[in-house]
Amino acid sequence: MGGVRTAGSGSEATEHSSGGPRGDVSSLAPGDVVGRYVVDGVLGSGGMGFVVSARDPTLDRPVAIKVLFREDEKGEVWLRREAQALAALNHPGIVVVHDVGVIHGRPFLAMELVDGATLRAWLDAATRTDDEILAVFEAAARGLAAAHDTGVVHCDFKPANVMIRSGAPSLSDAVCIMDFGLARTHAEEPGHIDGESMPASIDPGESLLSNELTGADRLRGTPRYMAPEQFALGNVSPATDQYALCIALYEALWRRSPFRGDTAAERVAEQMIGADPLPPPASRSQRRLAEAVLRGLAPKPEARWPSLLELVDALRAPRRTRWWVAGAAVAVGGVVAGLALAEDSNNPCEGLEARTAAVWNDEVRARIGASFAATERSYAADAWAIGERRIDDWSSRWIEVATQTCRTRADVSARAYDTRTSCLSRQLHRLDAVVEVLEAVDADGVFRALDASALLPTPQACLDEDIVPMPNDPMLATLVEGIYDDIERCIVAEKSATADEYEACTRTVLEVARSSGYEPVVFEARRVHADAVDGSGERERSRELWEALYFDALAAGRTKLAATTALALASSNAREGRGIDLEAATTWVGHASPLRDSPRGASRIARMEALIAHHGGDGDRAIERGRAAVELAEGTDRPNLLATALNTLGKILNERGRREQARPIYERAVKVYRGYLGRVHPRLATALNNLATVIGDMGDPAGALPMFEEALAIRREMLPHEHRHIATGTANVAQTYTRMGQHAKALPLHRESAEVFAAVEGEDSWYHGVLQTSVANNLRELGRLDEASAALEIALGILREYPLEDGRRFGAEAELALLGAARGNKAAAIAFFRDALDKPLRDAERRQAETALERLQ
């Protein structure tokens, strides 16, 4: 990647080989004199000329001299144009011109000798992070903007015409733009056309000027980076340079062309006709970057950014400053050292609040609050108040741990200290990702955005001795830091994206992590990817991924990672539905034992053991482990963990017939959810339904009714009318009214529920059939027998495909018998229920038949 380069002639320069540059340069051997310059050697050649390194003996400085192959006046005109363009500029990001003259009839230009590599070589030499790429391109954009301020348009910007200086203090300082040979002023009219047409075959990587200076002079630039107005022989403007820079930036960020086509020529043809660019394969964290770059690639110049500086602002605006100070991002060993302030500070542990304030501050609060208010949801303000409180609490805890880490620096090794600060840095990356999701909230995603705030990690975990250190190599550490940042954003994206989007995000990050070769970040990317695949419903594939990760982590000595993976495998194997394997689940829980060292891990294991025992028929052990999970969760700062443990215990007790014991457990779960999630949230509605169901099953429908009604009110407030959860909530309230004998109140709710299920799942949905049965029941009790018969006809038309003993069909047939009895045919109804008792009915249907017989006889 090293070496010395300077401008070629608007084309890709090549390294000098033993054959020498094109043309006769034998007269420019080392020691020869060009003007007052002494030649050191040939650096390379391009389409129009060659470049030599030389020394200016008068000022004792190295220079680069560009000499044209041509010996005509037109070549000299072009070289003087470049000299004039560069001489008009005074910017650290633009190469300095020293002199212009003629040697042996050939024009030459003497300029600054830049020690470094081209941007093209720099990009190809290693995988660059988004922040590194942006630093370079933003510096280049500022250099071009300075040229634009003087009235000069480059007209041939590309990675080969940008140098990255060696030894610069930062990437922003390292950028130097070269090759202004094609530059012209904004208002300059296109030159005269000799009548020659554009060459039939062009090399998209080479300047068109590398053909001949005579001919289509107006068609100037490198096709791969040319704007449509250049192809159309129109006037150029700063927007022309913006277009070229955005092509190069697109390629650098996403490693592909922004245009369709399998070949370079096909892609150039798309540019030529002004085709819209392809949306890039951007991750969620790159969404605004993509939007900014795509605007810069608008076919019409007036649709691009008004200036390159506004493009720079758009690229940087959504990317918040990280918590470490500039210039101290990488410590010895390549690890972020953000806890320390300036070395001359009397107390380097002061001011840690500024680290979180870089991401979480009053301006950010206001923006997020405005975003929630813009959803126009009645519960948005309450939801945001909860999210704001969570982040405030988390920030306070983070500062406490960061302060503790800083103050105990002398008590731990430098390696341990660096590892802890790196962990704290990554936690702020997670906060940054959460803030981004919250700012982007929309009307349908209030609760998903709120749930994202629950993903903030425990700051105390950064003091864990098992935290994996960052790599020693500074460059690799920078790359790994960026990968961890993307992993954090994928994790948060789970709450704001579809399952497929989450899986795609983790798959992309995993590919990048593997390319780094750093095992710890690969493990973390694999873990998140396996979780995403599991969430997408591919259970067997996720199990394969989890198992491979478990054994690899175990072999690498990553005990806690292996244990976490084992618990995920236990959950996958114990999950109700297709593919349940309790024996495998039990085995994997055993492998998760190292997690018992913390209350959180022990609670998760106990909850899993409770579910396995429950599904396996061991009620006593299921209840014992469920209670243990609750007790352990009480010792953590995770209300969501406690609420989940309470719901699991309540489910086990209820399904084991211990409703009196389940009721206070569910009541407590509702209380935890109210404090944690606010008055309106889907999980609160579910908890209320669980509690109401238990109370109703205990024979107290009047006690259950307010909770069912509150759950329905929550769902009505947060969901559209035609939503399955609205239908189930309405049915719960209607059924409770029915149990209370209030059929007039139940009837419209049952009808509404039936209509919603028909709209959501189709008129042949068995839910629709069951709800029509309930409608018929209410109508019969109200004495509206003809209407009841019509509802039953719809129900039986759907449900008679099931056997009689199936609860869905039995309910409809039983209602038909009762309707017949209401019309005077009691004997037929009695016969139906007697015959039914000879069928293999479930307990609920058997009790229904027995109760009906008692009433009829």
MIKOLVO-697480 format. One record per residue (C-alpha): x, y, z. Coordinates in steps of 0.05 Angstrom, whole numbers, padded with zeros to 5 digits, always signed. Layout:
% MIKOLVO-697480
XYZ ...
***
This chain:
% MIKOLVO-697480
+00000+00000+00000 +00060+00045+00010 +00098+00085-00042 +00101+00154-00073 +00049+00176-00123 +00025+00240-00154 -00023+00259-00210 -00020+00222-00275 -00062+00257-00327 -00133+00244-00310 -00123+00169-00318 -00105+00111-00273 -00029+00117-00265 +00011+00053-00264 +00075+00035-00229 +00137+00042-00271 +00163-00024-00298 +00229-00043-00327 +00203-00026-00395 +00195+00047-00376 +00134+00091-00387 +00103+00098-00454 +00141+00145-00500 +00215+00162-00504 +00238+00181-00435 +00310+00161-00442 +00330+00234-00438 +00301+00236-00367 +00348+00189-00331 +00365+00200-00258 +00410+00261-00251 +00381+00296-00313 +00353+00366-00305 +00282+00389-00322 +00281+00464-00316 +00316+00473-00249 +00294+00404-00223 +00341+00344-00218 +00307+00278-00237 +00309+00220-00186 +00271+00168-00225 +00206+00151-00262 +00145+00140-00218 +00093+00118-00268 +00054+00133-00331 -00017+00149-00351 -00057+00159-00413 -00029+00228-00429 +00039+00228-00398 +00088+00202-00347 +00111+00225-00278 +00181+00229-00250 +00205+00244-00180 +00256+00300-00175 +00287+00350-00128 +00284+00425-00128 +00357+00444-00110 +00338+00517-00100 +00287+00503-00044 +00315+00433-00027 +00248+00398-00032 +00223+00337-00069 +00174+00348-00126 +00135+00307-00176 +00139+00327-00248 +00085+00308-00298 +00110+00308-00371 +00061+00300-00429 +00075+00251-00485 +00051+00301-00537 +00092+00357-00566 +00036+00402-00591 +00007+00467-00567 -00058+00435-00546 -00023+00391-00494 +00011+00452-00465 -00057+00487-00461 -00085+00429-00421 -00026+00426-00373 -00028+00500-00362 -00102+00495-00347 -00086+00445-00292 -00031+00490-00265 -00078+00549-00265 -00133+00510-00231 -00086+00485-00176 -00052+00553-00168 -00120+00584-00154 -00131+00536-00096 -00101+00538-00026 -00128+00480+00014 -00092+00425+00053 -00133+00372+00017 -00110+00393-00053 -00042+00381-00083 +00005+00442-00088 +00031+00464-00156 +00101+00495-00160 +00118+00507-00233 +00098+00496-00306 +00143+00495-00367 +00167+00458-00430 +00223+00406-00436 +00244+00382-00506 +00179+00410-00533 +00138+00372-00482 +00098+00410-00429 +00113+00393-00357 +00082+00410-00290 +00121+00409-00224 +00080+00397-00161 +00081+00371-00090 +00108+00300-00082 +00057+00262-00039 +00083+00203+00001 +00027+00152+00009 -00022+00110-00031 -00082+00125-00074 -00151+00120-00043 -00163+00061-00090 -00103+00024-00061 -00123+00044+00010 -00193+00015+00001 -00167-00049-00029 -00113-00060+00023 -00160-00077+00081 -00232-00078+00103 -00249-00007+00124 -00303+00013+00174 -00358+00061+00155 -00328+00114+00200 -00259+00108+00166 -00290+00112+00097 -00332+00172+00116 -00273+00208+00146 -00235+00202+00080 -00293+00220+00034 -00315+00278+00077 -00245+00307+00074 -00245+00298-00001 -00313+00331-00005 -00287+00391+00034 -00227+00396-00013 -00273+00395-00074 -00319+00446-00040 -00259+00492-00032 -00246+00485-00107 -00319+00500-00121 -00314+00564-00079 -00261+00589-00127 -00303+00572-00187 -00266+00507-00205 -00299+00440-00220 -00253+00379-00219 -00291+00339-00272 -00252+00275-00260 -00258+00257-00187 -00245+00183-00172 -00207+00141-00120 -00145+00139-00165 -00141+00215-00162 -00140+00219-00086 -00079+00205-00044 -00077+00182+00028 -00014+00214+00057 +00031+00171+00101 +00044+00195+00172 -00015+00243+00176 -00044+00253+00246 -00113+00230+00223 -00149+00204+00162 -00182+00272+00152 -00113+00304+00149 -00086+00250+00102 -00130+00265+00042 -00100+00300-00019 -00138+00309-00085 -00097+00305-00149 -00106+00312-00224 -00142+00377-00239 -00122+00370-00312 -00195+00367-00334 -00219+00422-00288 -00258+00481-00314 -00299+00537-00285 -00373+00533-00269 -00392+00581-00324 -00344+00556-00377 -00378+00538-00441 -00360+00471-00472 -00302+00475-00522 -00308+00469-00597 -00325+00400-00625 -00283+00379-00684 -00338+00335-00709 -00307+00271-00684 -00353+00227-00645 -00343+00191-00579 -00300+00128-00588 -00341+00066-00601 -00305+00027-00548 -00280+00058-00484 -00246+00032-00421 -00292+00053-00363 -00232+00058-00317 -00191+00106-00361 -00200+00180-00375 -00228+00195-00444 -00171+00245-00452 -00124+00185-00455 -00147+00177-00527 -00127+00241-00564 -00131+00314-00545 -00163+00329-00613 -00234+00306-00622 -00292+00307-00574 -00259+00354-00524 -00325+00367-00490 -00331+00294-00469 -00281+00293-00412 -00274+00249-00350 -00272+00176-00329 -00336+00141-00353 -00343+00099-00290 -00350+00164-00249 -00381+00212-00300 -00448+00246-00289 -00503+00244-00342 -00492+00317-00359 -00420+00301-00378 -00442+00246-00425 -00494+00293-00454 -00439+00345-00468 -00474+00395-00423 -00447+00446-00375 -00413+00419-00313 -00423+00446-00243 -00404+00428-00171 -00461+00377-00175 -00419+00340-00227 -00364+00329-00176 -00416+00310-00124 -00442+00255-00170 -00372+00226-00181 -00356+00228-00106 -00422+00193-00089 -00407+00137-00139 -00339+00127-00107 -00369+00131-00036 -00424+00081-00055 -00372+00032-00081 -00330+00041-00018 -00387+00030+00030 -00423-00027-00005 -00370-00058-00050 -00412-00056-00113 -00432-00008-00168 -00494+00035-00159 -00517+00016-00229 -00546-00045-00262 -00506-00088-00310 -00461-00148-00310 -00405-00112-00346 -00371-00045-00336 -00397-00022-00404 -00469-00039-00386 -00463+00000-00322 -00434+00060-00357 -00491+00057-00407 -00539+00063-00347 -00503+00125-00324 -00503+00155-00393 -00579+00152-00400 -00589+00180-00329 -00616+00116-00297 -00634+00118-00224 -00582+00085-00179 -00596+00019-00145 -00613+00022-00070 -00551-00006-00035 -00552-00069+00009 -00549-00024+00069 -00557-00046+00141 -00607-00010+00184 -00552+00032+00215 -00532+00054+00144 -00602+00074+00123 -00590+00149+00127 -00522+00142+00094 -00556+00107+00036 -00608+00162+00031 -00555+00216+00029 -00512+00180-00023 -00572+00163-00068 -00592+00237-00069 -00522+00254-00091 -00532+00205-00149 -00596+00236-00174 -00594+00239-00251 -00613+00312-00252 -00561+00359-00222 -00614+00403-00190 -00641+00342-00151 -00574+00330-00117 -00550+00363-00053 -00543+00439-00061 -00470+00433-00043 -00418+00382-00021 -00417+00412+00048 -00491+00398+00055 -00477+00326+00033 -00424+00322+00088 -00475+00347+00139 -00525+00295+00116 -00474+00239+00121 -00454+00258+00192 -00518+00284+00223 -00548+00216+00244 -00482+00187+00266 -00473+00210+00338 -00406+00223+00370 -00381+00163+00408 -00365+00169+00482 -00290+00170+00474 -00256+00235+00458 -00227+00248+00389 -00154+00231+00386 -00160+00181+00444 -00203+00130+00410 -00149+00077+00406 -00104+00063+00466 -00041+00023+00470 -00059-00047+00446 -00114-00019+00401 -00167-00015+00455 -00214+00044+00464 -00190+00087+00522 -00249+00133+00529 -00252+00137+00605 -00190+00181+00610 -00194+00255+00599 -00135+00299+00579 -00070+00276+00610 -00062+00341+00647 -00129+00335+00682 -00125+00336+00757 -00180+00284+00762 -00185+00241+00700 -00248+00207+00728 -00289+00271+00726 -00334+00287+00668 -00357+00217+00651 -00428+00244+00643 -00403+00276+00579 -00393+00207+00549 -00466+00188+00555 -00487+00260+00539 -00455+00252+00471 -00510+00202+00456 -00564+00218+00507 -00579+00292+00519 -00635+00342+00521 -00634+00353+00446 -00642+00278+00434 -00698+00274+00486 -00735+00329+00451 -00728+00297+00383 -00752+00229+00408 -00810+00261+00446 -00831+00297+00382 -00826+00232+00343 -00872+00196+00393 -00921+00255+00393 -00922+00254+00317 -00951+00183+00319 -01015+00214+00346 -01026+00153+00389 -01061+00170+00455 -01012+00126+00493 -00949+00152+00459 -00933+00203+00513 -00939+00151+00568 -00897+00101+00528 -00842+00152+00517 -00843+00172+00591 -00827+00100+00608 -00772+00095+00556 -00742+00161+00578 -00741+00138+00651 -00708+00072+00631 -00652+00107+00593 -00642+00157+00650 -00635+00100+00700 -00589+00062+00654 -00545+00122+00641 -00537+00133+00716 -00516+00061+00727 -00468+00065+00668 -00435+00127+00698 -00428+00092+00765 -00393+00031+00734 -00350+00075+00689 -00329+00116+00750 -00314+00053+00789 -00273+00027+00731 -00234+00091+00725 -00219+00097+00800 -00195+00025+00806 -00149+00030+00745 -00087+00023+00788 -00114-00041+00819 -00120-00081+00754 -00075-00097+00696 -00073-00051+00636 -00103-00107+00595 -00161-00115+00643 -00173-00041+00645 -00173-00035+00570 -00221-00094+00565 -00270-00062+00613 -00269+00006+00579 -00279-00028+00512 -00340-00064+00540 -00368+00002+00567 -00356+00032+00498 -00396-00022+00464 -00453-00011+00513 -00457+00061+00490 -00460+00034+00419 -00523-00004+00441 -00551+00060+00471 -00537+00096+00405 -00574+00042+00367 -00633+00045+00415 -00637+00121+00407 -00637+00113+00332 -00697+00065+00336 -00734+00111+00383 -00724+00172+00338 -00751+00132+00278 -00815+00110+00314 -00879+00109+00274 -00953+00100+00291 -00950+00024+00284 -00885+00015+00321 -00893+00051+00387 -00887-00012+00429 -00831-00043+00387 -00792+00021+00396 -00806+00022+00471 -00785-00051+00477 -00718-00032+00445 -00702+00008+00507 -00706-00056+00547 -00647-00083+00508 -00596-00038+00542 -00543-00084+00573 -00525-00087+00647 -00465-00040+00658 -00441-00083+00716 -00428-00139+00666 -00367-00100+00642 -00332-00116+00708 -00340-00191+00694 -00272-00224+00691 -00295-00266+00632 -00305-00205+00586 -00265-00219+00523 -00210-00167+00508 -00202-00130+00443 -00144-00149+00396 -00076-00119+00407 -00067-00096+00335 -00094-00024+00330 -00120-00031+00259 -00155-00097+00275 -00183-00066+00339 -00214-00010+00299 -00246-00060+00251 -00272-00103+00307 -00300-00043+00343 -00341-00027+00280 -00365-00099+00275 -00388-00098+00348 -00424-00033+00333 -00462-00066+00276 -00478-00126+00320 -00509-00080+00372 -00551-00047+00318 -00575-00115+00293 -00596-00134+00363 -00636-00071+00371 -00664-00078+00301 -00700-00141+00325 -00750-00094+00358 -00761-00050+00298 -00754-00097+00238 -00786-00160+00211 -00757-00227+00228 -00728-00232+00157 -00696-00163+00163 -00665-00182+00230 -00638-00247+00201 -00610-00210+00140 -00576-00159+00185 -00542-00212+00227 -00522-00252+00165 -00486-00191+00136 -00450-00176+00201 -00429-00249+00207 -00396-00246+00138 -00357-00184+00158 -00338-00214+00225 -00311-00276+00192 -00269-00234+00144 -00236-00202+00205 -00210-00268+00230 -00218-00246+00302 -00250-00305+00338 -00287-00269+00395 -00326-00223+00348 -00341-00282+00302 -00370-00319+00362 -00414-00260+00380 -00438-00252+00308 -00454-00326+00305 -00494-00323+00369 -00536-00265+00345 -00546-00297+00277 -00569-00363+00308 -00619-00324+00350 -00645-00288+00288 -00654-00353+00250 -00691-00382+00310 -00737-00321+00311 -00752-00329+00237 -00783-00397+00252 -00728-00441+00222 -00723-00484+00285 -00682-00541+00257 -00632-00495+00223 -00625-00454+00286 -00612-00516+00327 -00556-00535+00279 -00526-00465+00286 -00533-00466+00362 -00501-00535+00368 -00441-00516+00324 -00431-00453+00364 -00435-00490+00431 -00381-00541+00413 -00336-00488+00382 -00343-00442+00442 -00329-00499+00489 -00267-00518+00450 -00243-00446+00453 -00252-00442+00528 -00311-00394+00523 -00349-00427+00580 -00403-00374+00591 -00417-00367+00516 -00424-00443+00512 -00471-00443+00572 -00515-00387+00542 -00518-00426+00477 -00537-00490+00515 -00595-00453+00547 -00619-00429+00479 -00617-00501+00455 -00657-00523+00516 -00709-00470+00501 -00713-00491+00427 -00723-00564+00446 -00774-00550+00501 -00817-00502+00461 -00888-00524+00452 -00908-00543+00382 -00874-00584+00329 -00806-00613+00346 -00810-00614+00422 -00756-00659+00452 -00756-00658+00528 -00698-00706+00535 -00653-00662+00493 -00678-00600+00529 -00659-00632+00596 -00590-00649+00571 -00577-00578+00546 -00601-00548+00611 -00546-00588+00645 -00495-00558+00598 -00519-00488+00618 -00499-00497+00691 -00443-00444+00690 -00498-00391+00685 -00521-00409+00756 -00466-00364+00782 -00510-00303+00773 -00582-00292+00797 -00603-00275+00726 -00574-00338+00695 -00599-00381+00752 -00669-00353+00744 -00669-00368+00669 -00645-00440+00682 -00698-00451+00737 -00753-00426+00691 -00730-00473+00636 -00728-00531+00685 -00799-00513+00707 -00826-00515+00635 -00791-00581+00620 -00820-00613+00683 -00889-00584+00667 -00889-00612+00596 -00862-00677+00623 -00919-00685+00673 -00880-00673+00737 -00924-00620+00768 -00891-00616+00836 -00822-00604+00807 -00850-00555+00756 -00881-00513+00811 -00819-00517+00855 -00773-00494+00798 -00822-00441+00777 -00822-00411+00847 -00746-00414+00847 -00744-00376+00781 -00787-00320+00812 -00744-00316+00875 -00680-00311+00835 -00709-00259+00787 -00726-00216+00848 -00651-00210+00861 -00638-00177+00793 -00652-00108+00764 -00692-00139+00707 -00767-00129+00715 -00779-00163+00649 -00744-00225+00676 -00788-00224+00738 -00852-00214+00698 -00834-00272+00652 -00819-00318+00712 -00885-00299+00744 -00925-00313+00681 -00891-00381+00674 -00907-00400+00746 -00979-00375+00738 -00987-00416+00675 -00961-00479+00709 -01006-00470+00770 -01067-00455+00728 -01057-00514+00681 -01045-00559+00742 -01113-00540+00769 -01086-00496+00825 -01123-00433+00805 -01126-00405+00876 -01050-00405+00877 -01044-00380+00805 -01087-00319+00818 -01040-00280+00864 -00981-00298+00818 -01017-00269+00758 -01038-00208+00799 -00966-00195+00816 -00946-00203+00742 -00998-00150+00723 -00970-00103+00776 -00898-00112+00750 -00920-00100+00679 -00958-00037+00698 -00897-00008+00732 -00850-00030+00676 -00892-00020+00613 -00943+00033+00632 -01018+00033+00624 -01020+00010+00551 -00977-00046+00524 -00991-00113+00489 -00957-00153+00544 -00999-00119+00597 -01062-00138+00558 -01039-00210+00556 -01024-00211+00631 -01093-00182+00645 -01125-00236+00602 -01086-00290+00639 -01110-00263+00706 -01182-00254+00683 -01184-00324+00655 -01163-00354+00722 -01214-00312+00760 -01269-00331+00711 -01251-00405+00715 -01256-00399+00791 -01329-00383+00782 -01325-00307+00789 -01341-00278+00720 -01361-00211+00750 -01291-00207+00781 -01259-00225+00714 -01300-00176+00672 -01262-00111+00690 -01195-00143+00671 -01221-00171+00606 -01250-00102+00590 -01185-00067+00607 -01146-00115+00563 -01195-00103+00506 -01191-00027+00516 -01114-00031+00511 -01119-00070+00447 -01171-00024+00417 -01126+00035+00431 -01064+00005+00400 -01090-00039+00343 -01133-00030+00281 -01205-00055+00286 -01193-00115+00240 -01139-00148+00282 -01140-00218+00311 -01125-00193+00381 -01185-00147+00378 -01228-00207+00360 -01202-00250+00417 -01208-00193+00467 -01279-00179+00445 -01296-00253+00451 -01268-00256+00521 -01312-00199+00544 -01373-00227+00507 -01363-00296+00537 -01358-00267+00607 -01424-00230+00597 -01454-00296+00573 -01431-00331+00636 -01463-00275+00676 -01529-00286+00638 -01525-00217+00605 -01538-00241+00534 -01562-00174+00508 -01493-00144+00524 -01456-00206+00499 -01491-00210+00431 -01462-00148+00396 -01392-00165+00421 -01397-00237+00396 -01421-00212+00329 -01364-00162+00325 -01314-00216+00342 -01343-00263+00289 -01339-00207+00236 -01267-00191+00252 -01246-00264+00249 -01282-00271+00182 -01245-00210+00156 -01177-00229+00183 -01177-00305+00173 -01232-00316+00123 -01305-00336+00129 -01286-00410+00131 -01242-00399+00193 -01261-00445+00250 -01256-00384+00296 -01311-00353+00255 -01352-00417+00263 -01343-00420+00338 -01362-00346+00346 -01425-00357+00304 -01443-00413+00353 -01436-00363+00410 -01480-00313+00371 -01532-00368+00364 -01529-00382+00439 -01542-00309+00457 -01599-00305+00407 -01631-00369+00433 -01627-00343+00505 -01660-00278+00482 -01716-00318+00448 -01696-00298+00377 -01697-00370+00352 -01700-00357+00276 -01639-00313+00280 -01604-00365+00323 -01619-00418+00271 -01588-00375+00216 -01525-00365+00257 -01520-00439+00271 -01527-00456+00198 -01465-00414+00184 -01428-00446+00242 -01443-00518+00224 -01426-00505+00151 -01356-00490+00176 -01348-00539+00234 -01379-00603+00209 -01314-00622+00176 -01289-00639+00246 -01309-00703+00285 -01366-00696+00335 -01320-00704+00395 -01278-00644+00373 -01297-00587+00419 -01308-00539+00361 -01361-00581+00327 -01391-00608+00392 -01407-00538+00416 -01445-00523+00352 -01482-00589+00351 -01500-00580+00425 -01527-00511+00411 -01569-00540+00354 -01598-00591+00402 -01615-00537+00453 -01646-00495+00399 -01690-00554+00380 -01710-00562+00453 -01728-00489+00456 -01775-00501+00397 -01808-00560+00434 -01766-00619+00411 -01737-00636+00479 -01734-00711+00466 -01688-00703+00407 -01642-00659+00448 -01640-00710+00505 -01623-00765+00455 -01567-00724+00425 -01533-00712+00492 -01541-00785+00514 -01510-00809+00449 -01454-00758+00456 -01434-00786+00524 -01417-00850+00489 -01365-00813+00447 -01293-00801+00468 -01307-00730+00491 -01257-00685+00526 -01273-00669+00599 -01301-00600+00582 -01349-00627+00530 -01369-00685+00574 -01387-00637+00631 -01426-00595+00581 -01467-00655+00558 -01480-00678+00629 -01503-00608+00650 -01550-00603+00590 -01581-00671+00606 -01594-00650+00678 -01631-00588+00654 -01670-00623+00600 -01693-00683+00641 
***
